[in-house]
């Protein structure tokens, strides 16, 4: 039986994105080799909203919410009705299936909040949950926190494009073995892999066949690179009996600081999420909800330009990594790279701290996304283009300094 201590141990934050500044560096001088490397500090654990500012009009939209006063501050738990109506229309068009604003949509404090509510609504002690590895770091942590049993499903992402994707045989084995819930992200965080239409169709069919609830995180589905195709699971002809899709204006729109997310799908799951939200946060921040009126309504060409700029950074960073011999999958969407490190003479966590201390580069260890990814690191490349390239060169230099 999981103890209270076990539950919170599952939520370990020391190596999670954004927590690096709390790590001790006093002991690193005993293992540090050479002098510190010069360069502009770059924090690859999250996007740089100075390099890529938020959606035009978002500040004005927030101010409009503020001026509405109490009406906007104290919305319904699932979000202000008029804002939800607009979101339901736009998200329905984007994902290929109509959404009821009244019964199938909830606004949450970020997509992280949506994930917490979704898993809280579907996972209890002993619930078997199929979890992709590697995938978003909170998936495993929350399943454990709620007392669920993880059934790991490997994700192939470093091979030929047509062979990449989840191990669907293992997924069906998990469903046959009693998995009640399946949670995954596409585009995948941390690799940037987009699930193929065939994979999405088969996932939907298997989930319907075995009566599995599916929670799909599509946070980066707008940041889709040239020639890539995205398939929305909720648009498939065969549907899981219970399905939740999570999206929000975040890294793509540089609106992470507003802490806004949405979840939409099966009405009874949305009802459960609302009841849970009512005791966790009451609602997404009331004034902030007004910024959702800018989402999917950006100025003409704005989103296309943002994708183009990120694609250029991606391509240049891949060139630098691959020239140095690093195995690095090519992201199809989003703003993440998940390079594999060469053999090092220090452990991954020490190397992560050395990078920050000696090279002014902050990254997230791969083990946050899969227990076995102790030879990988994740970078959010939504950064100043030139600074990102120089920071990656420092990462490569550090692997040379600390090689076995």
Secondary structure as UniProt FT lines:
FT   HELIX           4..9
FT   TURN            10..11
FT   TURN            14..15
FT   TURN            17..18
FT   HELIX           20..22
FT   HELIX           26..30
FT   STRAND          42..43
FT   TURN            44..45
FT   TURN            49..51
FT   TURN            56..57
FT   HELIX           58..68
FT   HELIX           70..73
FT   TURN            77..78
FT   HELIX           81..95
FT   TURN            101..103
FT   STRAND          105..108
FT   HELIX           110..120
FT   TURN            121..122
FT   TURN            125..126
FT   STRAND          128..133
FT   HELIX           137..145
FT   TURN            146..147
FT   STRAND          149..156
FT   HELIX           161..163
FT   STRAND          165..166
FT   HELIX           168..176
FT   TURN            177..178
FT   STRAND          181..185
FT   TURN            189..191
FT   HELIX           197..209
FT   TURN            210..211
FT   STRAND          213..217
FT   TURN            219..222
FT   TURN            226..227
FT   HELIX           233..235
FT   STRAND          243..247
FT   TURN            251..254
FT   HELIX           256..258
FT   STRAND          261..265
FT   HELIX           267..280
FT   HELIX           287..294
FT   TURN            295..296
FT   TURN            300..301
FT   HELIX           302..323
FT   TURN            324..325
FT   STRAND          336..337
FT   HELIX           348..359
FT   STRAND          361..362
FT   STRAND          364..365
FT   HELIX           366..368
FT   TURN            371..372
FT   TURN            374..375
FT   STRAND          376..380
FT   HELIX           385..401
//
